[in-house]
Every structure is written in C-alpha cells, then in structure tokens.
Amino acid sequence: SMWRVQRKIISGMATQKELGLTFPQYSLLSMIAKEKKSRVVHLAEKMEVKSSAVTVMLDRMEILGLISRETDENDRRAVVVSITEKGQSVQAEGKRRSEMLLSEQLSILKPDELQRFAEYFDKIERQER
C-alpha cells in the first residue's frame, strides 16, 4: 500500500522531465538554489552519493545552462557550484508544479487527517538512520 502511494506520487513528479531534468537532477538543482554556492563534495554528502555521480549530473545541468562552476577561491582543488538565472527559473517552475501535485494528492484528506499526516511525516523525517 505504501509502495503504491509512493509510486503514484513519484510518477506524478514526471513533471520534472518536462523541464528537461531527471528527479535526482531536479533535487540537486533545488539544493544548489537553497545553498546559493556549494562545493561538489558537500552536495554529494547531502545526496548520499559519490562526488563522481554529482559531477555527471552537474555536467548535464551546466550544458543546459542551469548551473555554473568555478574554482573555490580558498582551495583551488575544490569546485563551487551556483545556480544561474535560467536554473532559478526552472527550479521555481518545478517547485510550483510539485506543490500543485502535492496539493492535488492531499486534497482528499480532511483538516484533522492532514494534521495527523503532517505529524507522522515529520516524525518519520526526524528519525535517524
């Protein structure tokens, strides 16, 4: 049951594909937007993947003009990633679409059910791995 719900929501997230991104790429773009400037190593840690996996995603996103990379002024070995104006626009549209989808999915819940759902979701999110 939980698996079906998760698949239904994720399949609805195909709206990111309409933006030219995979779901992981969109998630990475959102992280970069939130952090303003981030080192590749830091992004990889947050995504719980290797730096090389993030680098591959960033290559595609840079070709699309969504992000820019530059050498860290404090450590020339490190690369700092930032979002471009185009990237901000794409990320904002993806967020708008995701919020609309989530709103549609949650509209079946009554206010008290929605409150309990939010509490359960928060409890699960705080759980340590």
Backbone as CSV, one residue per row, in Angstrom:
resi,resn,N_x,N_y,N_z,CA_x,CA_y,CA_z,C_x,C_y,C_z
1,SER,0.818,-1.183,0.000,0.000,0.000,0.000,0.877,1.269,0.000
2,MET,1.836,1.327,0.908,2.724,2.494,0.972,3.542,2.599,-0.316
3,TRP,3.967,1.457,-0.840,4.735,1.416,-2.085,3.916,1.996,-3.244
4,ARG,2.630,1.635,-3.320,1.758,2.153,-4.389,1.602,3.667,-4.278
5,VAL,1.434,4.154,-3.066,1.292,5.600,-2.854,2.571,6.313,-3.287
6,GLN,3.712,5.774,-2.877,4.992,6.372,-3.233,5.164,6.391,-4.752
7,ARG,4.858,5.280,-5.418,4.981,5.221,-6.877,4.047,6.218,-7.556
8,LYS,2.831,6.366,-7.038,1.864,7.303,-7.610,2.391,8.728,-7.531
9,ILE,2.940,9.091,-6.388,3.470,10.442,-6.210,4.697,10.656,-7.093
10,ILE,5.605,9.694,-7.102,6.823,9.833,-7.900,6.499,9.871,-9.391
11,SER,5.529,9.077,-9.828,5.176,9.123,-11.244,4.600,10.485,-11.611
12,GLY,3.930,11.109,-10.683,3.430,12.459,-10.909,4.549,13.475,-10.983
13,MET,5.685,13.129,-10.395,6.834,14.026,-10.423,7.496,14.037,-11.795
14,ALA,6.940,13.297,-12.724,7.461,13.294,-14.093,7.419,14.694,-14.680
15,THR,6.753,15.607,-14.000,6.733,16.993,-14.471,8.157,17.538,-14.548
16,GLN,9.086,17.008,-13.731,10.469,17.449,-13.808,11.063,17.064,-15.162
17,LYS,10.624,15.917,-15.702,11.104,15.507,-17.017,10.685,16.515,-18.074
18,GLU,9.499,17.097,-17.896,9.040,18.124,-18.827,9.954,19.345,-18.774
19,LEU,10.645,19.506,-17.681,11.585,20.616,-17.532,12.971,20.242,-18.053
20,GLY,13.126,19.011,-18.517,14.403,18.552,-19.055,15.335,17.973,-18.024
21,LEU,14.799,17.604,-16.860,15.622,17.074,-15.771,15.067,15.757,-15.256
22,THR,15.963,14.920,-14.761,15.517,13.746,-14.023,15.166,14.206,-12.612
23,PHE,14.493,13.348,-11.854,14.150,13.724,-10.481,15.406,14.002,-9.645
24,PRO,16.465,13.152,-9.735,17.684,13.465,-8.967,18.332,14.795,-9.392
25,GLN,18.315,15.094,-10.695,18.876,16.359,-11.159,18.075,17.537,-10.606
26,TYR,16.749,17.396,-10.613,15.917,18.466,-10.069,16.182,18.641,-8.569
27,SER,16.322,17.536,-7.855,16.628,17.606,-6.411,17.956,18.317,-6.176
28,LEU,18.940,17.988,-6.999,20.254,18.623,-6.889,20.147,20.115,-7.198
29,LEU,19.408,20.476,-8.231,19.212,21.886,-8.575,18.564,22.641,-7.413
30,SER,17.593,22.000,-6.764,16.921,22.625,-5.617,17.886,22.832,-4.452
31,MET,18.775,21.865,-4.232,19.785,22.009,-3.176,20.700,23.188,-3.468
32,ILE,21.130,23.283,-4.720,22.031,24.376,-5.111,21.313,25.714,-4.955
33,ALA,20.044,25.763,-5.344,19.267,27.003,-5.219,19.171,27.431,-3.762
34,LYS,18.968,26.471,-2.885,18.819,26.766,-1.461,20.140,27.242,-0.847
35,GLU,21.233,26.623,-1.245,22.534,26.919,-0.639,23.267,28.091,-1.286
36,LYS,22.811,28.542,-2.439,23.434,29.627,-3.219,24.745,29.188,-3.860
37,LYS,25.745,28.852,-3.053,27.024,28.339,-3.556,27.385,27.114,-2.730
38,SER,27.731,26.036,-3.427,28.072,24.805,-2.722,29.246,24.109,-3.384
39,ARG,30.015,23.458,-2.556,31.099,22.621,-3.069,30.512,21.285,-3.503
40,VAL,31.100,20.704,-4.528,30.634,19.425,-5.064,30.636,18.356,-3.974
41,VAL,31.672,18.317,-3.171,31.777,17.312,-2.094,30.604,17.442,-1.122
42,HIS,30.260,18.664,-0.785,29.144,18.911,0.141,27.826,18.424,-0.465
43,LEU,27.602,18.706,-1.738,26.372,18.261,-2.410,26.297,16.733,-2.439
44,ALA,27.423,16.093,-2.715,27.465,14.625,-2.750,27.128,14.044,-1.382
45,GLU,27.657,14.637,-0.332,27.357,14.170,1.026,25.866,14.288,1.318
46,LYS,25.272,15.422,0.949,23.843,15.632,1.208,22.974,14.654,0.422
47,MET,23.411,14.298,-0.791,22.641,13.366,-1.618,22.974,11.908,-1.291
48,GLU,24.012,11.727,-0.456,24.476,10.396,-0.066,24.916,9.577,-1.273
49,VAL,25.694,10.238,-2.144,26.280,9.592,-3.321,27.743,10.028,-3.422
50,LYS,28.465,9.425,-4.361,29.859,9.803,-4.577,29.931,11.108,-5.361
51,SER,31.022,11.831,-5.166,31.221,13.092,-5.882,31.151,12.894,-7.395
52,SER,31.630,11.746,-7.870,31.616,11.496,-9.314,30.189,11.445,-9.859
53,ALA,29.248,10.933,-9.080,27.847,10.887,-9.514,27.270,12.302,-9.619
54,VAL,27.612,13.144,-8.668,27.156,14.535,-8.698,27.791,15.261,-9.883
55,THR,29.055,14.998,-10.129,29.758,15.637,-11.239,29.086,15.334,-12.568
56,VAL,28.660,14.094,-12.771,27.961,13.715,-14.007,26.662,14.505,-14.148
57,MET,25.898,14.616,-13.065,24.651,15.388,-13.111,24.938,16.865,-13.382
58,LEU,25.979,17.388,-12.743,26.325,18.796,-12.932,26.759,19.075,-14.364
59,ASP,27.454,18.108,-14.985,27.862,18.277,-16.388,26.642,18.552,-17.258
60,ARG,25.618,17.739,-17.092,24.394,17.899,-17.891,23.704,19.224,-17.569
61,MET,23.645,19.555,-16.302,22.974,20.784,-15.882,23.734,22.024,-16.367
62,GLU,25.059,21.923,-16.444,25.852,23.045,-16.949,25.613,23.221,-18.447
63,ILE,25.530,22.125,-19.187,25.236,22.191,-20.625,23.885,22.865,-20.862
64,LEU,22.921,22.589,-19.979,21.589,23.190,-20.093,21.563,24.655,-19.630
65,GLY,22.663,25.109,-19.051,22.740,26.498,-18.596,22.067,26.750,-17.259
66,LEU,21.891,25.685,-16.460,21.189,25.808,-15.181,22.109,26.136,-14.014
67,ILE,23.372,25.748,-14.139,24.345,25.985,-13.066,25.648,26.484,-13.675
68,SER,26.480,27.053,-12.824,27.837,27.407,-13.243,28.801,26.873,-12.188
69,ARG,30.010,26.595,-12.632,31.042,26.084,-11.728,32.247,27.002,-11.787
70,GLU,32.877,27.129,-10.635,34.115,27.909,-10.565,35.005,27.305,-9.490
71,THR,36.260,27.600,-9.576,37.214,27.120,-8.582,37.005,27.883,-7.285
72,ASP,37.051,27.151,-6.171,36.912,27.775,-4.852,38.114,28.687,-4.622
73,GLU,37.857,29.947,-4.296,38.956,30.897,-4.103,39.827,30.560,-2.900
74,ASN,39.282,29.773,-1.954,40.055,29.384,-0.774,40.795,28.065,-0.959
75,ASP,40.385,27.276,-1.957,41.008,25.972,-2.191,40.884,25.659,-3.682
76,ARG,41.958,25.850,-4.421,41.908,25.698,-5.877,41.565,24.279,-6.324
77,ARG,41.695,23.312,-5.435,41.349,21.925,-5.795,39.847,21.708,-5.788
78,ALA,39.120,22.556,-5.091,37.671,22.387,-4.926,36.892,23.214,-5.954
79,VAL,35.723,22.704,-6.304,34.836,23.388,-7.245,33.585,23.843,-6.505
80,VAL,33.186,25.082,-6.775,31.987,25.649,-6.183,30.933,25.771,-7.279
81,VAL,29.726,25.365,-6.951,28.622,25.368,-7.906,27.595,26.405,-7.471
82,SER,27.064,27.150,-8.443,25.985,28.095,-8.153,24.932,27.993,-9.255
83,ILE,23.751,28.452,-8.943,22.633,28.364,-9.875,22.604,29.630,-10.749
84,THR,22.236,29.461,-12.014,22.117,30.596,-12.927,20.683,31.131,-12.890
85,GLU,20.447,32.230,-13.578,19.081,32.770,-13.656,18.147,31.752,-14.294
86,LYS,18.615,31.121,-15.369,17.800,30.097,-16.031,17.517,28.952,-15.059
87,GLY,18.524,28.555,-14.297,18.352,27.499,-13.306,17.329,27.876,-12.251
88,GLN,17.362,29.129,-11.813,16.390,29.606,-10.822,14.978,29.536,-11.387
89,SER,14.838,29.894,-12.637,13.527,29.860,-13.290,13.004,28.430,-13.394
90,VAL,13.865,27.513,-13.831,13.470,26.102,-13.959,13.143,25.518,-12.591
91,GLN,13.956,25.833,-11.598,13.720,25.307,-10.252,12.403,25.831,-9.696
92,ALA,12.122,27.102,-9.908,10.873,27.697,-9.413,9.661,27.061,-10.093
93,GLU,9.761,26.805,-11.386,8.656,26.161,-12.100,8.465,24.730,-11.607
94,GLY,9.553,24.015,-11.384,9.456,22.657,-10.848,8.831,22.643,-9.469
95,LYS,9.196,23.601,-8.651,8.624,23.703,-7.300,7.128,23.990,-7.377
96,ARG,6.748,24.901,-8.269,5.333,25.230,-8.441,4.545,23.990,-8.862
97,ARG,5.086,23.247,-9.810,4.412,22.035,-10.293,4.324,20.972,-9.204
98,SER,5.410,20.801,-8.434,5.414,19.814,-7.356,4.400,20.168,-6.275
99,GLU,4.337,21.452,-5.926,3.376,21.889,-4.909,1.945,21.688,-5.385
100,MET,1.705,21.923,-6.670,0.378,21.722,-7.240,0.003,20.236,-7.191
101,LEU,0.953,19.377,-7.535,0.720,17.934,-7.497,0.450,17.468,-6.069
102,LEU,1.267,17.922,-5.135,1.098,17.539,-3.737,-0.249,18.011,-3.212
103,SER,-0.630,19.212,-3.577,-1.919,19.757,-3.171,-3.065,18.886,-3.686
104,GLU,-2.946,18.450,-4.933,-3.965,17.562,-5.507,-4.025,16.243,-4.738
105,GLN,-2.855,15.685,-4.435,-2.792,14.395,-3.739,-3.372,14.492,-2.324
106,LEU,-3.095,15.592,-1.648,-3.523,15.733,-0.254,-4.932,16.291,-0.106
107,SER,-5.538,16.718,-1.205,-6.868,17.334,-1.141,-7.954,16.361,-0.671
108,ILE,-7.676,15.066,-0.717,-8.677,14.088,-0.274,-8.759,13.997,1.253
109,LEU,-7.762,14.576,1.939,-7.725,14.492,3.399,-8.526,15.626,4.037
110,LYS,-9.202,15.287,5.132,-9.901,16.286,5.939,-8.851,17.032,6.766
111,PRO,-9.145,18.228,7.268,-8.149,19.003,8.023,-7.491,18.231,9.163
112,ASP,-8.268,17.473,9.946,-7.656,16.731,11.053,-6.778,15.589,10.538
113,GLU,-7.153,14.967,9.421,-6.336,13.911,8.825,-5.031,14.493,8.273
114,LEU,-5.136,15.654,7.680,-3.958,16.323,7.140,-2.992,16.690,8.263
115,GLN,-3.521,17.145,9.394,-2.681,17.476,10.542,-1.947,16.239,11.049
116,ARG,-2.665,15.121,11.181,-2.034,13.874,11.632,-0.985,13.400,10.619
117,PHE,-1.322,13.497,9.339,-0.377,13.110,8.289,0.914,13.922,8.428
118,ALA,0.787,15.235,8.611,1.956,16.109,8.754,2.779,15.712,9.975
119,GLU,2.116,15.387,11.066,2.825,14.971,12.284,3.575,13.660,12.057
120,TYR,2.925,12.695,11.407,3.576,11.406,11.131,4.759,11.596,10.187
121,PHE,4.546,12.395,9.162,5.602,12.652,8.191,6.804,13.286,8.881
122,ASP,6.558,14.270,9.733,7.621,14.943,10.471,8.359,13.965,11.378
123,LYS,7.613,13.094,12.033,8.219,12.105,12.934,9.133,11.161,12.149
124,ILE,8.681,10.707,10.992,9.482,9.814,10.160,10.722,10.541,9.649
125,GLU,10.554,11.796,9.255,11.683,12.568,8.729,12.768,12.776,9.783
126,ARG,12.380,12.973,11.035,13.355,13.205,12.126,14.066,11.933,12.549
127,GLN,13.537,10.787,12.173,14.102,9.511,12.572,15.527,9.385,12.017
128,GLU,16.438,8.959,12.878,17.826,8.776,12.442,17.956,7.445,11.740
129,ARG,18.890,7.435,10.777,19.115,6.191,10.005,20.065,5.294,10.709
